């Protein structure tokens, strides 16, 4: 339950009123989370010892071992672990469950229990991002991935009955209608109100910023690094992730990795003083993009998915594809354009009101 996914989940449960509740997830880096001024126990599908092993090697980057104990390798076991988690949920006989799903959590099987789903995205790797995965996987993992995808798709389409559904963007809503024939309402994730009070920085510092997990798949941070290796501009990468060792090995001295910033004020300061936010991910929603726009910062983004919902031509340049030459040429266009930072934040505030 990393980063913004956990934040969104906490916002969801804060809207509900329970005398008692528990949190169920595939694996977790904590044994409890806070809600309603209480500590909620976290129950994982992975056995405790195995959960600790995966967490250890995700935090301590060790060659070979970190690649073996990478949670993404669990994908082939997702149906099994969802059955395990479903049994654990049914054991407590809950009156209602709230599902926050950006991958497999949607496929929890709990008959005769009221279910509310908040869908961040259908399982990207077997649907919208399938081609990207097949281009990046090694031969053994590629063969395995192609073999299990039909099974995962078939199972994913079986789970379509919910008492209430919310989508994090109109794009996600359209995709859910296409894949599952589910229609419901769009509710954008909550943005920390503190980001609406950030002071305007008219003369930003000489650096650009990427904020999110350091992975090659989907986020394609390797392409961002190669772009900055060529243009030789300073780039801050704020976060960590399973591909961090590899990404550091290909980065030049102008690319600086900093850990996830937990202090909101420090985080806002670093973002607001940057020239732009860089993101070439196909996202169903991107909380960090909204945070950057509220910090008066323009964004360099990929022209697909929910991007057209969240930004306009006064606050972004959208790149049409992820080819290196395209990124370089669009970066030059970005540099030459004059940005009105006041109008950027105004547009973001209007969107948040929705």
VOPAGU-2260 file (C-alpha; in pm, 1 decimal, decimal comma):
REM VOPAGU-2260
SITE   aa  ch    i         X         Y         Z
SITE  UNK   A    0       0,0       0,0       0,0
SITE  UNK   A    1     255,9     260,0    -107,1
SITE  UNK   A    2     227,9     635,3    -139,2
SITE  UNK   A    3     -83,2     794,1    -280,1
SITE  UNK   A    4    -276,0     467,0    -300,4
SITE  UNK   A    5    -265,2     451,3      78,1
SITE  UNK   A    6    -363,1     819,7     104,5
SITE  UNK   A    7    -666,0     764,3    -117,9
SITE  UNK   A    8    -766,6     458,9      81,8
SITE  UNK   A    9    -746,0     650,4     409,1
SITE  UNK   A   10    -961,6     927,3     262,1
SITE  UNK   A   11   -1217,5     666,4     159,3
SITE  UNK   A   12   -1246,6     497,8     496,2
SITE  UNK   A   13   -1258,3     832,4     677,5
SITE  UNK   A   14   -1591,7     893,8     499,8
SITE  UNK   A   15   -1736,9     576,7     649,0
SITE  UNK   A   16   -1835,1     510,4    1008,4
SITE  UNK   A   17   -1742,5     176,2    1159,0
SITE  UNK   A   18   -1720,8      63,9    1517,9
SITE  UNK   A   19   -1451,8    -183,6    1413,6
SITE  UNK   A   20   -1256,2    -244,6    1093,2
SITE  UNK   A   21    -949,8    -417,8     950,3
SITE  UNK   A   22    -738,8    -356,7     641,0
SITE  UNK   A   23    -663,7    -642,5     400,4
SITE  UNK   A   24    -394,4    -628,1     134,0
SITE  UNK   A   25    -154,5    -846,4     -65,6
SITE  UNK   A   26     149,9    -728,8     128,7
SITE  UNK   A   27     231,5    -425,0     343,3
SITE  UNK   A   28     518,0    -233,9     500,7
SITE  UNK   A   29     316,8    -170,5     817,8
SITE  UNK   A   30     106,4    -368,7    1062,9
SITE  UNK   A   31    -155,3     -95,3    1112,8
SITE  UNK   A   32    -282,8     229,5     965,2
SITE  UNK   A   33    -468,5     524,0    1114,9
SITE  UNK   A   34    -835,8     610,2    1057,9
SITE  UNK   A   35   -1103,2     775,8    1276,5
SITE  UNK   A   36    -829,4     839,7    1534,8
SITE  UNK   A   37    -791,5     463,2    1566,4
SITE  UNK   A   38    -526,8     211,8    1464,6
SITE  UNK   A   39    -660,0     -43,2    1215,5
SITE  UNK   A   40    -488,9    -381,1    1194,7
SITE  UNK   A   41    -340,3    -471,2     854,8
SITE  UNK   A   42    -388,3    -831,6     738,6
SITE  UNK   A   43    -175,8    -951,6     444,4
SITE  UNK   A   44    -229,3   -1235,3     199,1
SITE  UNK   A   45     141,5   -1312,2     215,6
SITE  UNK   A   46     247,4   -1499,4     530,1
SITE  UNK   A   47     422,2   -1267,3     776,6
SITE  UNK   A   48     770,3   -1410,3     723,6
SITE  UNK   A   49     741,6   -1396,5     344,5
SITE  UNK   A   50     599,1   -1045,8     367,2
SITE  UNK   A   51     906,5    -937,0     567,7
SITE  UNK   A   52    1142,8   -1091,8     313,2
SITE  UNK   A   53     984,9    -905,9      20,2
SITE  UNK   A   54     985,7    -579,6     216,2
SITE  UNK   A   55    1347,9    -625,0     320,4
SITE  UNK   A   56    1471,6    -665,6     -35,6
SITE  UNK   A   57    1253,7    -382,4    -162,9
SITE  UNK   A   58    1416,7    -143,9      86,7
SITE  UNK   A   59    1769,6    -286,4      71,2
SITE  UNK   A   60    1877,1    -310,6    -290,6
SITE  UNK   A   61    2087,5    -626,5    -323,0
SITE  UNK   A   62    2182,1    -763,4    -663,7
SITE  UNK   A   63    1998,5   -1078,8    -773,2
SITE  UNK   A   64    1810,7   -1116,5    -441,6
SITE  UNK   A   65    1619,5    -789,0    -485,2
SITE  UNK   A   66    1522,4    -893,4    -837,7
SITE  UNK   A   67    1404,5   -1233,7    -713,4
SITE  UNK   A   68    1206,3   -1095,9    -417,8
SITE  UNK   A   69    1035,9    -829,5    -628,4
SITE  UNK   A   70     662,8    -813,1    -557,3
SITE  UNK   A   71     597,8    -786,7    -932,2
SITE  UNK   A   72     710,5   -1148,9    -962,1
SITE  UNK   A   73     401,6   -1245,7    -762,9
SITE  UNK   A   74     174,3   -1164,7   -1056,6
SITE  UNK   A   75     134,7   -1528,4   -1161,3
SITE  UNK   A   76      14,8   -1606,6    -807,4
SITE  UNK   A   77    -236,3   -1320,7    -785,4
SITE  UNK   A   78    -547,0   -1540,2    -828,6
SITE  UNK   A   79    -424,4   -1769,8    -550,3
SITE  UNK   A   80    -346,1   -1481,3    -314,6
SITE  UNK   A   81    -683,7   -1319,7    -380,9
SITE  UNK   A   82    -848,5   -1645,9    -278,7
SITE  UNK   A   83    -640,0   -1647,9      38,5
SITE  UNK   A   84    -731,0   -1287,0     112,9
SITE  UNK   A   85   -1098,6   -1352,4      37,8
SITE  UNK   A   86   -1102,4   -1638,0     289,9
SITE  UNK   A   87    -941,5   -1414,2     552,7
SITE  UNK   A   88   -1203,5   -1143,8     492,0
SITE  UNK   A   89   -1494,8   -1388,6     510,8
SITE  UNK   A   90   -1356,9   -1520,6     839,4
SITE  UNK   A   91   -1447,3   -1187,4    1005,4
SITE  UNK   A   92   -1801,2   -1181,5     855,5
SITE  UNK   A   93   -1798,0    -807,0     776,2
SITE  UNK   A   94   -2115,5    -615,1     698,6
SITE  UNK   A   95   -1943,5    -415,3     424,9
SITE  UNK   A   96   -1606,1    -397,1     252,8
SITE  UNK   A   97   -1441,1    -103,7      74,8
SITE  UNK   A   98   -1207,8    -199,7    -210,4
SITE  UNK   A   99    -936,3      35,9    -331,0
SITE  UNK   A  100    -803,9    -129,1    -646,4
SITE  UNK   A  101    -530,4     -32,6    -891,2
SITE  UNK   A  102    -445,2    -393,1    -979,8
SITE  UNK   A  103    -591,9    -714,6    -839,6
SITE  UNK   A  104    -793,2    -606,7    -531,5
SITE  UNK   A  105   -1108,5    -568,4    -741,3
SITE  UNK   A  106   -1115,9    -948,0    -771,6
SITE  UNK   A  107   -1190,7   -1020,3    -406,8
SITE  UNK   A  108   -1459,0   -1287,8    -374,5
SITE  UNK   A  109   -1694,9   -1220,4     -83,2
SITE  UNK   A  110   -2052,0   -1323,1    -174,5
SITE  UNK   A  111   -2347,5   -1175,7      14,3
SITE  UNK   A  112   -2140,1    -891,2     156,8
SITE  UNK   A  113   -2198,5    -529,3      56,0
SITE  UNK   A  114   -1908,4    -406,3    -158,3
SITE  UNK   A  115   -1793,8     -56,3    -251,4
SITE  UNK   A  116   -1521,2     -29,9    -516,9
SITE  UNK   A  117   -1291,4     264,4    -580,8
SITE  UNK   A  118   -1121,2     182,2    -910,3
SITE  UNK   A  119    -788,3     353,0    -976,9
SITE  UNK   A  120    -743,6     147,3   -1291,7
SITE  UNK   A  121    -818,9    -195,7   -1434,0
SITE  UNK   A  122    -515,5    -426,6   -1415,7
SITE  UNK   A  123    -286,3    -222,6   -1639,9
SITE  UNK   A  124     -31,7    -492,3   -1715,8
SITE  UNK   A  125    -285,7    -732,4   -1869,4
SITE  UNK   A  126    -495,1    -468,6   -2047,3
SITE  UNK   A  127    -380,4    -116,8   -2138,9
SITE  UNK   A  128      -7,2    -169,6   -2072,1
SITE  UNK   A  129      23,2    -520,1   -2213,4
SITE  UNK   A  130     233,7    -416,0   -2511,9
SITE  UNK   A  131     472,7    -216,2   -2293,7
SITE  UNK   A  132     530,0    -518,2   -2071,5
SITE  UNK   A  133     590,8    -754,5   -2362,4
SITE  UNK   A  134     855,7    -518,0   -2500,9
SITE  UNK   A  135    1046,8    -494,4   -2172,8
SITE  UNK   A  136    1030,2    -843,3   -2022,3
SITE  UNK   A  137    1319,8   -1087,4   -2064,5
SITE  UNK   A  138    1257,4   -1405,4   -2262,2
SITE  UNK   A  139    1164,9   -1631,1   -1966,1
SITE  UNK   A  140     940,6   -1375,8   -1794,9
SITE  UNK   A  141     792,3   -1281,1   -2132,8
SITE  UNK   A  142     692,0   -1640,6   -2209,3
SITE  UNK   A  143     541,4   -1677,2   -1860,9
SITE  UNK   A  144     363,2   -1343,1   -1886,2
SITE  UNK   A  145     205,1   -1431,5   -2220,8
SITE  UNK   A  146      99,5   -1769,1   -2084,7
SITE  UNK   A  147     -78,6   -1637,5   -1773,3
SITE  UNK   A  148    -233,6   -1320,1   -1919,1
SITE  UNK   A  149    -535,0   -1495,2   -2081,3
SITE  UNK   A  150    -613,3   -1662,6   -1748,6
SITE  UNK   A  151    -584,0   -1335,5   -1558,3
SITE  UNK   A  152    -802,8   -1153,8   -1812,1
SITE  UNK   A  153   -1071,5   -1420,6   -1796,8
SITE  UNK   A  154   -1078,1   -1410,7   -1417,5
SITE  UNK   A  155   -1068,9   -1030,7   -1404,3
SITE  UNK   A  156   -1382,6   -1003,6   -1617,8
SITE  UNK   A  157   -1578,0   -1223,1   -1377,2
SITE  UNK   A  158   -1571,8    -963,9   -1098,5
SITE  UNK   A  159   -1817,1    -696,0   -1205,6
SITE  UNK   A  160   -2087,0    -691,7    -935,9
SITE  UNK   A  161   -2058,3    -417,7    -675,4
SITE  UNK   A  162   -2310,5    -223,7    -468,8
SITE  UNK   A  163   -2130,9     104,8    -530,2
SITE  UNK   A  164   -1846,5     208,0    -760,9
SITE  UNK   A  165   -1635,2     522,9    -788,8
SITE  UNK   A  166   -1374,9     591,6   -1057,0
SITE  UNK   A  167   -1072,4     816,5   -1011,7
SITE  UNK   A  168   -1116,7     978,2   -1355,6
SITE  UNK   A  169   -1344,2     983,0   -1657,0
SITE  UNK   A  170   -1081,6     785,6   -1843,8
SITE  UNK   A  171   -1101,0     502,8   -1587,6
SITE  UNK   A  172   -1480,3     515,1   -1604,3
SITE  UNK   A  173   -1473,0     475,3   -1983,9
SITE  UNK   A  174   -1225,3     188,1   -1962,7
SITE  UNK   A  175   -1432,3       8,1   -1695,9
SITE  UNK   A  176   -1740,9      41,0   -1914,1
SITE  UNK   A  177   -1552,2    -105,3   -2210,1
SITE  UNK   A  178   -1398,7    -397,8   -2016,9
SITE  UNK   A  179   -1655,4    -478,0   -1747,4
SITE  UNK   A  180   -1976,6    -299,3   -1851,5
SITE  UNK   A  181   -1966,6    -112,1   -1522,8
SITE  UNK   A  182   -2100,2     244,8   -1516,3
SITE  UNK   A  183   -2098,5     468,4   -1209,1
SITE  UNK   A  184   -1967,4     805,0   -1094,1
SITE  UNK   A  185   -1626,8     974,7   -1114,5
SITE  UNK   A  186   -1475,0    1099,5    -788,5
SITE  UNK   A  187   -1129,9    1254,1    -819,4
SITE  UNK   A  188    -886,5    1166,3    -537,0
SITE  UNK   A  189    -855,8    1416,3    -255,3
SITE  UNK   A  190    -560,3    1655,1    -279,0
SITE  UNK   A  191    -392,4    1776,3      39,3
SITE  UNK   A  192    -544,4    2124,5     103,6
SITE  UNK   A  193    -200,5    2250,0     206,6
SITE  UNK   A  194    -101,7    2256,0    -161,2
SITE  UNK   A  195    -351,1    2538,2    -222,1
SITE  UNK   A  196    -155,0    2769,5       7,4
SITE  UNK   A  197     187,2    2739,5    -157,5
SITE  UNK   A  198     362,5    3071,0    -224,0
SITE  UNK   A  199     428,7    3163,8    -585,4
SITE  UNK   A  200     790,3    3123,2    -699,3
SITE  UNK   A  201     844,0    3355,4    -997,6
SITE  UNK   A  202    1209,5    3261,3   -1040,7
SITE  UNK   A  203    1236,5    2882,3    -996,7
SITE  UNK   A  204    1563,2    2710,5    -924,4
SITE  UNK   A  205    1760,2    2543,7   -1199,4
SITE  UNK   A  206    1625,8    2189,4   -1174,6
SITE  UNK   A  207    1340,8    1973,0   -1298,9
SITE  UNK   A  208    1163,0    1708,4   -1095,6
SITE  UNK   A  209    1010,2    1362,2   -1125,7
SITE  UNK   A  210     801,4    1240,9    -830,7
SITE  UNK   A  211     688,8     880,2    -800,7
SITE  UNK   A  212     824,3     528,3    -792,4
SITE  UNK   A  213    1152,1     448,2    -965,1
SITE  UNK   A  214    1048,7     176,4   -1209,5
SITE  UNK   A  215    1117,1     104,9   -1575,9
SITE  UNK   A  216     775,7     -46,9   -1640,1
SITE  UNK   A  217     485,0     192,8   -1701,2
SITE  UNK   A  218     658,1     491,0   -1532,1
SITE  UNK   A  219     950,9     449,2   -1775,2
SITE  UNK   A  220    1189,5     647,9   -1562,1
SITE  UNK   A  221    1474,4     505,7   -1770,0
SITE  UNK   A  222    1354,6     710,4   -2068,0
SITE  UNK   A  223    1336,7    1024,4   -1855,2
SITE  UNK   A  224    1693,2     965,5   -1733,1
SITE  UNK   A  225    1821,5     909,8   -2088,5
SITE  UNK   A  226    1653,6    1235,9   -2191,9
SITE  UNK   A  227    1833,6    1427,6   -1915,9
SITE  UNK   A  228    2159,9    1247,5   -1983,5
SITE  UNK   A  229    2150,9    1402,9   -2330,3
SITE  UNK   A  230    2024,5    1751,6   -2251,2
SITE  UNK   A  231    2248,8    1766,5   -1939,4
SITE  UNK   A  232    1993,8    1956,2   -1728,3
SITE  UNK   A  233    1958,4    1890,1   -1351,3
SITE  UNK   A  234    1686,4    1639,9   -1261,1
SITE  UNK   A  235    1564,5    1546,9    -911,3
SITE  UNK   A  236    1399,8    1207,4    -874,0
SITE  UNK   A  237    1194,7    1204,7    -554,9
SITE  UNK   A  238    1101,4     852,0    -443,2
SITE  UNK   A  239    1230,9     498,0    -456,3
SITE  UNK   A  240    1133,4     169,3    -617,1
SITE  UNK   A  241    1236,7    -178,1    -730,7
SITE  UNK   A  242    1442,4     -58,4   -1031,2
SITE  UNK   A  243    1637,0     203,2    -839,0
SITE  UNK   A  244    1974,1      24,1    -864,1
SITE  UNK   A  245    1952,1      -6,1   -1242,1
SITE  UNK   A  246    1829,3     350,9   -1288,7
SITE  UNK   A  247    2114,2     488,5   -1078,0
SITE  UNK   A  248    2360,6     289,3   -1288,3
SITE  UNK   A  249    2250,2     459,5   -1612,7
SITE  UNK   A  250    2211,2     811,0   -1467,6
SITE  UNK   A  251    2477,4    1078,8   -1511,6
SITE  UNK   A  252    2583,4    1323,0   -1240,9
SITE  UNK   A  253    2310,8    1572,6   -1332,6
SITE  UNK   A  254    2043,4    1323,5   -1217,7
SITE  UNK   A  255    2004,0    1322,7    -839,1
SITE  UNK   A  256    1798,3    1066,7    -646,1
SITE  UNK   A  257    1636,5    1180,6    -323,2
SITE  UNK   A  258    1421,4     967,9     -93,5
SITE  UNK   A  259    1047,3    1016,8     -63,0
SITE  UNK   A  260     985,2    1337,8     132,6
SITE  UNK   A  261     741,1    1276,8     417,7
SITE  UNK   A  262     729,5    1636,9     540,1
SITE  UNK   A  263     455,3    1812,5     332,5
SITE  UNK   A  264     612,7    2158,1     367,6
SITE  UNK   A  265     951,7    2037,9     250,0
SITE  UNK   A  266     793,8    1848,6     -37,7
SITE  UNK   A  267     591,6    2154,0    -146,7
SITE  UNK   A  268     901,5    2371,8    -131,6
SITE  UNK   A  269    1104,1    2136,4    -353,2
SITE  UNK   A  270     824,5    2104,6    -609,7
SITE  UNK   A  271     731,8    2475,5    -615,9
SITE  UNK   A  272    1093,5    2579,0    -674,6
SITE  UNK   A  273    1137,8    2342,0    -968,9
SITE  UNK   A  274    1110,9    2451,9   -1330,8
SITE  UNK   A  275     871,5    2174,1   -1436,6
SITE  UNK   A  276     736,2    1838,2   -1332,0
SITE  UNK   A  277     835,8    1558,0   -1571,4
SITE  UNK   A  278     602,0    1261,7   -1625,9
SITE  UNK   A  279     562,3    1042,4   -1936,3
SITE  UNK   A  280     339,6     781,0   -1776,2
SITE  UNK   A  281       1,1     671,6   -1902,8
SITE  UNK   A  282    -189,3     751,6   -1584,3
SITE  UNK   A  283    -554,1     709,0   -1491,3
SITE  UNK   A  284    -501,3     993,9   -1245,1
SITE  UNK   A  285    -181,3    1155,5   -1120,8
SITE  UNK   A  286    -204,5    1318,3    -779,4
SITE  UNK   A  287     148,3    1452,9    -807,3
SITE  UNK   A  288      52,9    1637,8   -1125,3
SITE  UNK   A  289    -226,0    1817,0    -940,3
SITE  UNK   A  290      10,3    1892,4    -653,0
SITE  UNK   A  291     261,7    2041,0    -896,7
SITE  UNK   A  292      -1,2    2253,4   -1071,0
SITE  UNK   A  293    -117,8    2384,2    -732,9
SITE  UNK   A  294     247,0    2472,8    -669,1
SITE  UNK   A  295     231,8    2690,7    -984,1
SITE  UNK   A  296     452,9    2444,2   -1174,2
SITE  UNK   A  297     392,8    2345,1   -1540,6
SITE  UNK   A  298     406,5    1976,9   -1638,5
SITE  UNK   A  299     572,6    1783,6   -1918,9
SITE  UNK   A  300     332,3    1493,0   -1968,9
SITE  UNK   A  301     236,9    1209,6   -2202,1
SITE  UNK   A  302     -62,0    1278,5   -2428,3
SITE  UNK   A  303    -286,1     990,7   -2329,3
SITE  UNK   A  304    -515,1     861,4   -2059,5
SITE  UNK   A  305    -641,2    1111,4   -1799,5
SITE  UNK   A  306    -392,9    1384,3   -1887,4
SITE  UNK   A  307    -639,9    1577,9   -2102,5
SITE  UNK   A  308    -883,9    1589,7   -1810,2
SITE  UNK   A  309    -638,5    1742,3   -1568,4
SITE  UNK   A  310    -440,9    1999,5   -1762,8
SITE  UNK   A  311    -480,2    2250,7   -2044,2
SITE  UNK   A  312    -246,4    2416,2   -2294,0
SITE  UNK   A  313    -161,7    2692,0   -2043,6
SITE  UNK   A  314      -7,3    2445,2   -1800,7
SITE  UNK   A  315     149,0    2166,2   -2003,0
SITE  UNK   A  316     313,4    2030,4   -2310,4
SITE  UNK   A  317     186,1    1682,0   -2394,7
SITE  UNK   A  318     429,0    1459,7   -2582,0
SITE  UNK   A  319     267,1    1241,5   -2852,1
SITE  UNK   A  320     496,0     939,8   -2804,3
SITE  UNK   A  321     788,4     822,3   -2592,2
SITE  UNK   A  322    1057,4     797,8   -2856,8
SITE  UNK   A  323    1380,8     959,1   -2743,6
SITE  UNK   A  324    1385,6    1202,8   -3037,0
SITE  UNK   A  325    1028,7    1311,3   -2959,1
SITE  UNK   A  326    1109,1    1373,4   -2594,6
SITE  UNK   A  327    1414,5    1581,5   -2684,5
SITE  UNK   A  328    1232,9    1797,1   -2941,8
SITE  UNK   A  329     932,8    1855,7   -2714,1
SITE  UNK   A  330    1161,1    1942,6   -2425,3
SITE  UNK   A  331    1312,0    2218,7   -2640,2
SITE  UNK   A  332     961,7    2348,6   -2717,1
SITE  UNK   A  333     887,1    2344,6   -2344,7
SITE  UNK   A  334    1197,0    2553,3   -2271,6
SITE  UNK   A  335    1105,6    2816,3   -2529,5
SITE  UNK   A  336     750,6    2861,7   -2407,0
SITE  UNK   A  337     669,8    3131,6   -2150,7
SITE  UNK   A  338     454,7    3000,1   -1866,0
SITE  UNK   A  339     214,1    3205,8   -1659,6
SITE  UNK   A  340     241,7    3035,9   -1322,3
SITE  UNK   A  341     -54,1    3224,8   -1175,5
SITE  UNK   A  342    -292,9    3090,4   -1441,2
SITE  UNK   A  343    -156,4    2738,4   -1385,2
SITE  UNK   A  344    -260,7    2734,7   -1021,0
SITE  UNK   A  345    -595,7    2901,8   -1097,3
SITE  UNK   A  346    -685,4    2624,2   -1342,4
SITE  UNK   A  347    -583,1    2355,5   -1091,1
SITE  UNK   A  348    -796,0    2510,3    -816,7
SITE  UNK   A  349   -1098,6    2516,4   -1048,2
SITE  UNK   A  350   -1053,0    2148,6   -1123,2
SITE  UNK   A  351   -1022,3    2052,9    -756,4
SITE  UNK   A  352   -1355,3    2223,1    -681,5
SITE  UNK   A  353   -1520,9    1959,7    -898,5
